[in-house]
Amino acid sequence: MRMYTPKFGITNKILKNIGIIEASKEVIDHAPLLPYYEKKFQREAMVRTVHYGTHIEGNELNLTQAEKVIEGQEVVGRDRDVQEVINYRRVMEYIGSSSTEKKEVSETLVKELHKITVDKILLPEKCGEYRITQVVVKNSQTGEITFKPPLAVSVPFLMQDFIAFINAANPEEIHPVLKSGIVHYEFVRIHPFIDGNGRVGRCLSILTLFQDGYDIRKFFSLEEYFDSNAEDYYTALQSVGKKEGDLTEWLEYFTHGLAIELTKIKEKVEHISIDGKLKEKLGGAPLMLTERQLKIIEYVQKTGYLQNNAFKQLFPFVSEDTVLNELKALIEHGIIRKQGKTKAAKYIMAK
C-alpha cells in the first residue's frame, strides 16, 4: 500500500503558533479544576463546535437555537438544520468516547462518522458510502464553484493512502497539530462522500488530535474560528491547490486558529483562582463537592460574599438549614470562611 506524503515547510509563523499552543496546553492540562468547571468548559466547547461546524455549511439556526436542540428542546427551524445539529452532536460525542479514541483510524471508522453525520439527511444507501459520481464544491454564501475534487473512481485508492498516512504519522515525526491540519485539508480535498465532507473532515482532524494526546481536556473548538470568517477559511484551503499542493499557508492559518482558541481557554482557566487554592489546601487530593456547594462557590466568586438573605434567591426550594449544612462542610474544608456571627454574617472565600 502506498502512503500519502504531505508537502509543507515550517515557517516562523507556524513555530510561533505551535509555541503558544504548547504553552496554553500545559496550563490547561494541569489546572486543578473543580468538576463543575470541567463539565462547563466541555459543554461550551461542544455547543460551539456543533453550532459553528454546521453554520459554516449553511445551517440557519443561531447559537441559542442550536444549544436548545442539543439539550433536546424543540425549536422553530428547517428540519434539515435541526437534524444536522442533532447529528453533529452525536458524532462529536462518538469521537470523544474513550473507545473511539483508542481505535486505529480505518475506512470503516471514517464511514461510520459519515453515517452519523448525514443520518436522516441523505438517502440511507448514500450514508457511509463513497461517492460514485463527480461533484463540485461551492461557496455556501456566494454559490460559486471553489473546487473540483478528484474523480470518483480514484476515491477508494486515495482514501487507502490517506488512512495509511494517519496511522503511520507519529508525534515524534510530525507534530500532532500539524498532522491534524493536514488530515483536515486532505480529507476535504479527496471529498470521498456526496455530502457532509466538511463536517466529517473536521471531526476526523479533531479525533487525530485526541489520539495523539492533544485532547486538551476537550475544552476547545476550532469551528468558531473557521466560521468567524468563512472566506478566510476557504481561501486558506484553496491556497494549497494554487501552490501545487504546498500546505504551508493552510497550516499557518490552521495553527493560528488553535493558538487563538487555546489562549482564550488558558485565560479562562487562570481566572478561576479557587482551584489552585483548593489543590494546595488538600495536598492535591480530589474533592467531591455537591451541586449545591459548587453553586455556592460560584456565587461567592461572582459577588464576593453570600449572606443568609440570599439563600432563597440561590436555592428557592431548599430550607435554610440545608444550605447552612452545605456551608458548614465548605468551612470545614477551608474553602469558605464566615465573617460575623449574626444573621447578617457574610460567607466569603477563604484566603
C-alpha positions as CSV (number, residue, x, y, z in Angstrom):
1,M,0.0,0.0,0.0
2,R,1.2,3.5,-0.9
3,M,1.1,6.4,1.6
4,Y,0.1,10.0,1.1
5,T,3.1,12.3,1.7
6,P,2.2,15.9,2.6
7,K,4.3,18.8,1.3
8,F,4.9,21.8,3.6
9,G,7.5,24.0,5.2
10,I,8.0,25.1,8.9
11,T,7.8,28.9,8.9
12,N,8.3,31.3,11.8
13,K,4.5,31.8,11.9
14,I,4.0,28.1,12.4
15,L,6.7,27.9,15.0
16,K,5.2,30.8,16.9
17,N,1.7,29.4,16.8
18,I,2.9,25.9,18.0
19,G,4.8,27.6,20.9
20,I,1.6,29.4,22.0
21,I,-0.4,26.1,21.7
22,E,2.1,24.2,23.7
23,A,2.3,26.8,26.5
24,S,-1.5,27.0,26.7
25,K,-1.9,23.3,26.6
26,E,0.5,22.9,29.6
27,V,-1.6,25.3,31.7
28,I,-5.0,23.8,30.7
29,D,-3.9,20.2,31.1
30,H,-2.5,20.8,34.6
31,A,-5.1,23.2,36.0
32,P,-6.7,21.6,39.1
33,L,-10.3,22.4,38.1
34,L,-13.4,21.7,40.0
35,P,-15.7,19.1,38.3
36,Y,-18.3,21.9,37.8
37,Y,-15.9,23.9,35.6
38,E,-14.6,20.8,33.8
39,K,-18.2,20.0,32.7
40,K,-19.0,23.6,31.9
41,F,-16.0,24.1,29.6
42,Q,-16.6,20.8,27.9
43,R,-20.3,21.6,27.3
44,E,-19.5,25.1,26.0
45,A,-16.9,23.6,23.6
46,M,-19.5,21.1,22.4
47,V,-22.1,23.7,21.8
48,R,-19.7,26.0,19.9
49,T,-18.4,23.1,17.8
50,V,-21.8,21.8,16.8
51,H,-23.3,25.3,16.0
52,Y,-20.3,26.8,14.1
53,G,-19.4,23.5,12.5
54,T,-22.9,23.3,10.9
55,H,-23.4,27.1,10.4
56,I,-20.3,27.3,8.1
57,E,-22.0,24.8,5.9
58,G,-25.2,26.9,5.6
59,N,-27.2,25.9,8.6
60,E,-29.6,28.7,9.5
61,L,-30.0,28.0,13.3
62,N,-28.4,30.6,15.6
63,L,-26.3,29.7,18.6
64,T,-29.2,29.8,21.1
65,Q,-31.4,27.6,18.9
66,A,-28.5,25.1,18.4
67,E,-28.0,24.9,22.1
68,K,-31.7,24.2,22.7
69,V,-31.6,21.4,20.1
70,I,-28.5,19.9,21.8
71,E,-30.5,19.9,25.1
72,G,-33.4,18.1,23.4
73,Q,-35.7,21.1,23.2
74,E,-37.9,22.0,20.2
75,V,-37.1,25.0,18.1
76,V,-38.7,26.5,15.0
77,G,-36.4,25.9,12.1
78,R,-35.9,23.8,8.9
79,D,-36.0,20.1,9.6
80,R,-32.6,19.6,7.9
81,D,-31.0,22.3,10.1
82,V,-32.3,20.7,13.3
83,Q,-31.2,17.2,12.1
84,E,-27.7,18.5,11.2
85,V,-27.2,19.8,14.7
86,I,-28.5,16.6,16.3
87,N,-26.2,14.5,14.1
88,Y,-23.1,16.7,14.7
89,R,-23.6,16.5,18.4
90,R,-23.8,12.7,18.1
91,V,-20.7,12.5,16.0
92,M,-18.7,14.7,18.4
93,E,-19.8,12.5,21.3
94,Y,-18.7,9.5,19.3
95,I,-15.2,10.7,18.6
96,G,-14.9,11.9,22.2
97,S,-15.6,8.4,23.6
98,S,-12.6,6.6,25.1
99,S,-13.2,3.5,23.0
100,T,-13.1,5.5,19.7
101,E,-10.0,7.5,20.7
102,K,-8.1,4.2,21.2
103,K,-9.2,2.7,17.8
104,E,-6.9,2.8,14.8
105,V,-8.4,5.0,12.1
106,S,-9.8,2.9,9.4
107,E,-12.1,3.3,6.4
108,T,-14.8,1.6,8.4
109,L,-14.4,4.2,11.2
110,V,-14.5,7.1,8.6
111,K,-17.6,5.7,7.1
112,E,-19.3,5.4,10.5
113,L,-18.5,9.1,11.1
114,H,-20.2,9.9,7.8
115,K,-23.2,7.7,8.6
116,I,-23.8,9.6,11.9
117,T,-23.2,13.0,10.3
118,V,-25.8,12.6,7.5
119,D,-28.3,10.3,9.2
120,K,-31.9,11.2,8.0
121,I,-30.4,13.9,5.7
122,L,-29.1,11.7,2.8
123,L,-30.8,8.6,1.5
124,P,-29.8,5.5,3.6
125,E,-27.8,4.0,0.6
126,K,-25.6,7.1,0.4
127,C,-24.8,7.2,4.2
128,G,-21.3,5.8,4.8
129,E,-20.7,5.1,1.2
130,Y,-18.1,6.7,-1.1
131,R,-19.4,8.8,-3.9
132,I,-19.6,7.2,-7.4
133,T,-20.3,10.5,-9.2
134,Q,-18.3,13.6,-9.8
135,V,-19.1,16.6,-7.5
136,V,-18.1,20.2,-7.2
137,V,-17.6,22.3,-4.1
138,K,-19.4,25.6,-3.9
139,N,-19.1,28.5,-1.6
140,S,-22.2,28.2,0.6
141,Q,-22.6,32.0,0.7
142,T,-21.9,33.0,-3.0
143,G,-22.7,29.8,-4.7
144,E,-19.5,29.9,-6.9
145,I,-17.6,26.8,-7.6
146,T,-14.5,26.8,-5.5
147,F,-13.1,23.4,-6.0
148,K,-13.4,20.3,-8.2
149,P,-12.5,17.1,-6.2
150,P,-10.7,14.1,-7.7
151,L,-12.6,11.7,-10.0
152,A,-14.9,9.3,-8.1
153,V,-13.1,6.3,-9.4
154,S,-9.9,7.3,-7.6
155,V,-11.6,7.9,-4.2
156,P,-11.0,4.4,-2.8
157,F,-7.3,4.4,-3.6
158,L,-6.8,8.0,-2.3
159,M,-8.6,7.0,0.9
160,Q,-6.3,4.0,1.4
161,D,-3.2,6.1,1.0
162,F,-4.7,8.8,3.3
163,I,-5.6,6.3,6.1
164,A,-2.1,4.8,5.9
165,F,-0.7,8.3,6.5
166,I,-2.9,8.9,9.5
167,N,-1.8,5.6,11.2
168,A,1.9,5.9,10.3
169,A,2.5,9.5,11.3
170,N,3.5,9.6,15.0
171,P,4.1,12.6,17.2
172,E,7.9,12.2,17.1
173,E,7.9,12.6,13.3
174,I,5.2,15.2,12.8
175,H,3.6,17.5,15.4
176,P,0.0,16.4,16.3
177,V,-1.3,19.9,15.5
178,L,0.3,19.9,12.0
179,K,-1.0,16.3,11.4
180,S,-4.5,17.4,12.4
181,G,-4.3,20.3,9.9
182,I,-3.1,18.0,7.2
183,V,-5.8,15.5,7.9
184,H,-8.4,18.3,7.7
185,Y,-7.2,19.5,4.3
186,E,-6.5,16.2,2.6
187,F,-9.9,14.8,3.6
188,V,-11.7,17.8,2.2
189,R,-9.6,17.6,-1.0
190,I,-10.4,13.9,-1.6
191,H,-14.1,14.7,-0.8
192,P,-15.0,11.0,-0.6
193,F,-18.7,11.4,0.1
194,I,-21.5,13.0,-1.8
195,D,-22.2,15.4,1.1
196,G,-21.1,16.1,4.7
197,N,-17.3,16.1,3.8
198,G,-16.6,19.3,5.7
199,R,-18.1,18.1,8.9
200,V,-16.5,14.7,8.7
201,G,-13.1,16.1,7.8
202,R,-13.2,18.5,10.8
203,C,-14.3,15.7,13.1
204,L,-11.5,13.4,11.8
205,S,-8.9,16.1,12.4
206,I,-10.1,16.5,16.0
207,L,-10.1,12.8,16.5
208,T,-6.4,12.6,15.4
209,L,-5.6,15.3,18.0
210,F,-7.3,13.2,20.7
211,Q,-5.5,10.1,19.7
212,D,-2.1,11.8,19.8
213,G,-2.6,13.1,23.4
214,Y,-3.9,16.5,22.4
215,D,-7.5,16.3,23.7
216,I,-6.7,19.4,25.9
217,R,-9.5,18.2,28.2
218,K,-12.0,18.6,25.3
219,F,-12.2,22.4,26.1
220,F,-11.5,23.7,22.7
221,S,-13.5,24.3,19.4
222,L,-11.8,25.3,16.2
223,E,-15.2,25.7,14.3
224,E,-15.9,29.2,15.7
225,Y,-12.6,30.4,14.2
226,F,-13.4,28.9,10.8
227,D,-16.9,30.3,10.8
228,S,-15.9,33.7,12.1
229,N,-14.6,34.5,8.6
230,A,-15.7,31.7,6.2
231,E,-14.0,33.5,3.3
232,D,-10.6,33.3,5.0
233,Y,-11.2,29.6,5.7
234,Y,-12.0,28.7,2.1
235,T,-9.1,30.9,0.9
236,A,-6.7,29.1,3.1
237,L,-7.9,25.7,1.9
238,Q,-7.7,26.8,-1.7
239,S,-4.1,28.1,-1.2
240,V,-2.8,24.5,-1.3
241,G,-4.1,23.9,-4.9
242,K,-2.8,27.2,-6.1
243,K,0.7,26.4,-4.7
244,E,0.9,23.0,-6.3
245,G,0.0,21.0,-3.2
246,D,2.1,23.0,-0.7
247,L,0.2,23.1,2.7
248,T,2.3,25.8,4.4
249,E,-0.1,28.7,4.1
250,W,-3.0,26.4,5.2
251,L,-1.0,25.2,8.2
252,E,-0.2,28.8,9.2
253,Y,-3.9,29.5,9.2
254,F,-4.8,26.3,11.0
255,T,-2.2,26.7,13.8
256,H,-3.1,30.3,14.2
257,G,-6.7,29.4,14.9
258,L,-5.8,26.8,17.5
259,A,-3.4,29.2,19.2
260,I,-6.2,31.9,19.5
261,E,-8.7,29.3,20.8
262,L,-6.3,27.8,23.4
263,T,-5.1,31.3,24.6
264,K,-8.7,32.2,25.4
265,I,-9.3,29.0,27.3
266,K,-6.0,29.4,29.2
267,E,-7.0,32.8,30.3
268,K,-10.4,31.5,31.5
269,V,-8.7,28.7,33.4
270,E,-6.2,31.1,35.1
271,H,-9.1,33.4,36.2
272,I,-10.5,30.6,38.3
273,S,-8.2,31.1,41.3
274,I,-10.1,28.9,43.7
275,D,-8.9,25.7,42.1
276,G,-5.2,26.3,42.8
277,K,-6.1,27.1,46.4
278,L,-8.2,24.0,46.7
279,K,-5.4,21.8,45.5
280,E,-2.9,23.4,47.8
281,K,-5.3,23.0,50.9
282,L,-6.0,19.4,50.1
283,G,-2.4,18.4,49.2
284,G,-3.5,17.7,45.6
285,A,-6.2,15.2,46.7
286,P,-9.5,15.3,44.8
287,L,-12.5,16.8,46.5
288,M,-16.1,15.6,45.8
289,L,-18.4,18.6,46.1
290,T,-22.2,18.6,45.9
291,E,-24.0,20.6,43.2
292,R,-25.2,23.0,45.9
293,Q,-21.7,23.5,47.2
294,L,-20.4,24.2,43.6
295,K,-23.2,26.7,43.2
296,I,-22.3,28.4,46.5
297,I,-18.7,28.7,45.4
298,E,-19.6,30.1,42.0
299,Y,-22.0,32.6,43.6
300,V,-19.3,33.8,46.2
301,Q,-16.7,34.1,43.4
302,K,-19.1,36.3,41.4
303,T,-20.5,38.5,44.1
304,G,-17.7,38.4,46.7
305,Y,-19.8,37.0,49.5
306,L,-23.0,35.2,50.4
307,Q,-25.5,36.2,53.2
308,N,-28.5,34.3,54.7
309,N,-30.9,36.7,53.0
310,A,-29.7,35.4,49.6
311,F,-30.3,31.8,50.3
312,K,-33.8,31.8,48.8
313,Q,-32.6,33.5,45.7
314,L,-29.8,30.9,45.3
315,F,-31.9,27.9,46.3
316,P,-35.7,28.7,46.0
317,F,-36.9,25.2,47.2
318,V,-34.2,24.4,49.8
319,S,-34.5,25.0,53.5
320,E,-32.1,27.4,55.2
321,D,-30.8,24.6,57.5
322,T,-29.8,22.6,54.4
323,V,-27.9,25.5,52.9
324,L,-26.2,26.1,56.3
325,N,-25.1,22.4,56.3
326,E,-23.6,22.8,52.9
327,L,-21.8,25.9,54.0
328,K,-20.6,24.1,57.2
329,A,-18.9,21.5,55.0
330,L,-17.2,24.1,52.9
331,I,-15.9,25.9,56.0
332,E,-14.6,22.6,57.4
333,H,-12.6,22.1,54.2
334,G,-11.2,25.6,54.4
335,I,-12.8,26.8,51.2
336,I,-15.3,29.2,52.7
337,R,-15.0,31.3,55.8
338,K,-17.6,33.1,57.9
339,Q,-17.4,36.8,58.8
340,G,-19.5,37.8,61.7
341,K,-21.9,35.9,64.0
342,T,-25.4,37.2,63.4
343,K,-27.9,36.6,60.6
344,A,-26.1,39.4,58.7
345,A,-22.8,37.3,58.7
346,K,-21.1,37.0,55.4
347,Y,-19.6,33.9,53.9
348,I,-16.5,34.7,51.8
349,M,-13.8,32.7,50.0
350,A,-11.0,31.6,52.4
351,K,-7.7,33.1,51.7
